[in-house]
Amino acid sequence: MSETKDNLLAEINIPATESFALLDKLDAADHRYIKDLKINVSNALRAQTLTEKEALLLALAVSVNQKHTRTIDSLTELALTKEATEAEINEIHALVSLLNANNIFYRFKHFVDKEYYNTAPAGIRMSIMMNPVLGKEFFELASLTVSAINGCEMCVTSHEQSVKNHGATEARILDAVRLTAIIKSLIVLL
């Protein structure tokens, strides 16, 4: 296999000795895409508006959302080396779980758009949102990215406004969403 594939895996803390059928097949057939993917992953993980720790925690959120055990393990390990705490990592797991419930619930309300559903209380406990270990701005940013993956327009709109209200720039939001999209595209091949 190519050095590019090895470098791509190194970006997410996976040894080059590991094999992934789809990634290996693409690498053997035409490694141009693998080169693009490696560059995209590298650039996204080093976005100027995100710290290394933040980028890794967002990548971890994608992995948790996609239930991709291998990258959950490798990104957790890598995030810990960038001073992420166990509490922050646990909160990423809890955030992804909560957002999966919210994304389904609010997507339903949006699709159906009936007064009863729109005015009835959600009835979903969300206490981790009140005082997150990750801080409100980053918690909202991660919530936005998970909502984008899950395709909940109401949640994306709400979290985008909230993260801006907490001081994030549109450039930071775009970097976070780009990172999320790129990590998801990588996970598809692993």
C-alpha positions as CSV (number, residue, x, y, z in Angstrom):
1,M,0.0,0.0,0.0
2,S,1.0,3.6,-0.5
3,E,2.8,6.0,1.9
4,T,-0.1,8.3,1.5
5,K,-2.5,5.8,3.0
6,D,0.0,5.2,5.8
7,N,0.2,9.0,6.5
8,L,-3.6,9.3,6.3
9,L,-4.0,6.6,9.0
10,A,-1.3,8.2,11.1
11,E,-3.3,11.5,11.2
12,I,-6.0,9.7,13.2
13,N,-3.6,7.6,15.3
14,I,-4.0,4.3,13.5
15,P,-0.9,2.2,12.7
16,A,-0.1,1.7,9.0
17,T,-0.1,-2.1,9.6
18,E,-3.9,-2.1,10.0
19,S,-6.0,-3.0,7.0
20,F,-9.3,-1.6,5.9
21,A,-10.9,-3.3,2.8
22,L,-12.4,-0.2,1.2
23,L,-9.5,2.1,1.9
24,D,-7.0,-0.5,0.7
25,K,-9.1,-1.2,-2.5
26,L,-9.2,2.5,-3.4
27,D,-5.5,2.9,-2.6
28,A,-4.6,0.1,-4.8
29,A,-6.8,1.2,-7.7
30,D,-6.1,4.9,-7.7
31,H,-4.5,6.6,-4.7
32,R,-5.3,10.1,-6.0
33,Y,-8.4,10.1,-3.9
34,I,-6.5,8.8,-0.9
35,K,-4.1,11.7,-1.4
36,D,-6.9,14.2,-1.5
37,L,-8.5,12.6,1.6
38,K,-5.2,12.7,3.5
39,I,-4.7,16.4,2.6
40,N,-8.3,17.2,3.6
41,V,-8.0,15.3,6.9
42,S,-4.7,17.0,7.7
43,N,-6.0,20.5,6.9
44,A,-9.3,20.0,8.7
45,L,-7.5,18.8,11.9
46,R,-5.3,21.9,11.8
47,A,-7.9,24.5,11.0
48,Q,-6.8,27.9,12.3
49,T,-10.0,28.5,14.3
50,L,-9.9,25.2,16.2
51,T,-7.3,24.0,18.7
52,E,-5.8,20.6,18.2
53,K,-7.8,19.3,21.2
54,E,-11.1,20.8,19.8
55,A,-10.5,19.3,16.4
56,L,-9.9,15.9,17.9
57,L,-13.0,16.1,20.1
58,L,-15.1,17.0,17.1
59,A,-13.6,14.1,15.1
60,L,-14.4,11.9,18.1
61,A,-18.0,13.1,18.1
62,V,-18.2,12.0,14.5
63,S,-16.8,8.6,15.3
64,V,-19.2,8.2,18.3
65,N,-22.1,9.3,16.1
66,Q,-21.1,6.8,13.4
67,K,-20.5,4.1,16.1
68,H,-17.0,3.5,14.6
69,T,-15.2,1.7,17.4
70,R,-11.7,1.8,15.8
71,T,-11.7,5.6,15.4
72,I,-13.4,6.1,18.7
73,D,-10.4,4.3,20.3
74,S,-7.7,6.0,18.3
75,L,-9.1,9.5,18.5
76,T,-9.7,9.1,22.3
77,E,-6.1,8.2,22.7
78,L,-5.0,11.1,20.6
79,A,-7.2,13.6,22.3
80,L,-5.8,12.6,25.7
81,T,-2.3,13.4,24.4
82,K,-3.6,16.9,23.6
83,E,-4.8,17.5,27.1
84,A,-8.5,16.4,26.7
85,T,-9.8,15.1,30.0
86,E,-11.8,12.0,30.7
87,A,-14.7,14.3,31.6
88,E,-14.5,16.1,28.3
89,I,-14.4,12.8,26.4
90,N,-17.3,11.4,28.4
91,E,-19.3,14.6,27.7
92,I,-18.7,14.1,23.9
93,H,-20.3,10.7,24.2
94,A,-23.2,12.1,26.2
95,L,-23.6,15.0,23.8
96,V,-23.8,12.7,20.8
97,S,-26.3,10.5,22.5
98,L,-28.5,13.5,23.5
99,L,-28.3,15.0,20.0
100,N,-29.4,11.8,18.4
101,A,-32.6,11.9,20.5
102,N,-33.1,15.6,19.8
103,N,-32.3,15.4,16.1
104,I,-35.0,12.7,15.7
105,F,-37.5,14.5,17.8
106,Y,-37.1,18.0,16.3
107,R,-36.7,16.6,12.7
108,F,-40.2,15.0,13.3
109,K,-41.6,18.3,14.5
110,H,-40.2,20.1,11.6
111,F,-41.4,17.6,9.0
112,V,-44.9,17.3,10.3
113,D,-45.2,21.0,11.3
114,K,-48.5,20.7,13.2
115,E,-49.4,23.1,16.0
116,Y,-49.9,20.4,18.7
117,Y,-46.4,19.0,18.1
118,N,-44.8,22.4,17.8
119,T,-46.3,23.7,21.1
120,A,-46.0,20.5,23.2
121,P,-43.0,20.3,25.5
122,A,-40.2,18.1,24.3
123,G,-40.1,16.1,27.5
124,I,-36.5,15.3,26.9
125,R,-34.1,16.0,29.8
126,M,-31.0,18.0,28.7
127,S,-29.3,19.0,31.9
128,I,-25.8,18.5,30.4
129,M,-26.5,21.5,28.2
130,M,-26.8,23.8,31.2
131,N,-23.3,23.7,32.5
132,P,-21.1,21.6,30.1
133,V,-17.6,20.6,31.0
134,L,-16.6,21.6,27.4
135,G,-17.9,25.1,27.9
136,K,-21.1,26.5,26.3
137,E,-19.6,27.7,23.1
138,F,-17.8,24.4,22.3
139,F,-20.7,22.3,23.5
140,E,-23.0,24.2,21.1
141,L,-20.4,23.9,18.3
142,A,-20.2,20.1,18.7
143,S,-24.0,20.0,18.9
144,L,-24.2,21.8,15.7
145,T,-21.8,19.4,13.9
146,V,-23.6,16.3,15.1
147,S,-26.9,17.9,14.1
148,A,-25.5,18.5,10.6
149,I,-24.5,14.9,10.3
150,N,-27.9,13.7,11.4
151,G,-29.7,16.2,9.0
152,C,-31.9,18.0,11.5
153,E,-32.5,21.5,10.0
154,M,-34.2,22.8,13.2
155,C,-31.3,21.8,15.3
156,V,-28.6,23.0,12.9
157,T,-30.3,26.4,12.7
158,S,-30.8,26.6,16.5
159,H,-27.2,25.5,17.4
160,E,-25.7,27.7,14.7
161,Q,-27.4,30.8,16.3
162,S,-26.5,29.7,19.8
163,V,-22.8,29.1,19.0
164,K,-22.7,32.6,17.4
165,N,-24.4,34.0,20.5
166,H,-21.6,32.5,22.6
167,G,-18.9,34.3,20.5
168,A,-18.0,31.9,17.7
169,T,-17.3,33.3,14.3
170,E,-18.8,32.0,11.1
171,A,-15.2,30.9,10.1
172,R,-15.0,28.8,13.2
173,I,-18.4,27.2,12.5
174,L,-17.5,26.5,8.9
175,D,-14.1,24.9,10.0
176,A,-16.0,22.7,12.5
177,V,-18.6,21.6,9.9
178,R,-15.9,21.0,7.3
179,L,-13.9,18.9,9.7
180,T,-17.1,16.9,10.6
181,A,-17.8,16.2,6.9
182,I,-14.3,15.2,6.1
183,I,-14.0,12.8,9.1
184,K,-17.3,11.2,8.2
185,S,-16.1,10.8,4.6
186,L,-13.0,9.0,6.0
187,I,-15.0,6.8,8.3
188,V,-17.0,5.6,5.3
189,L,-13.8,3.9,4.0
190,L,-12.7,2.4,7.3
